[in-house]
Amino acid sequence: MHEVGIAQDIINAVFKQLEAHDYERVNKIKLAVGDFNLITRDSLQSCFNLLAENTKANGAVLEIEQRPGMEIEIKHIEAE
């Protein structure tokens, strides 16, 4: 299940942004995900939820936009 590694990469990138802007927690992450990655929304959200437990991302929602191609891009982070 490659979604675990992808979810960890997302969390790492988001935490760097939280630290850079002195935010306490993240509420929503908007992603663009290429179809060729064969990622399912539910699987990615489940992996993300497990890795985010007891962190600043606990309870955050992934809003995933499917696109053609291979990219996985963080488009927007809602944080407070």
Number of C-alpha atoms within 10 A of each C-alpha: 9 12 19 17 13 16 21 15 13 17 20 12 12 21 19 11 15 19 11 9 11 11 14 13 19 22 15 16 20 16 19 18 22 17 16 12 14 11 16 13 15 10 15 19 19 15 18 26 18 13 16 17 12 10 13 18 23 16 17 20 16 20 16 19 15 17 13 11 11 13 15 18 14 17 12 13 17 13 19 11
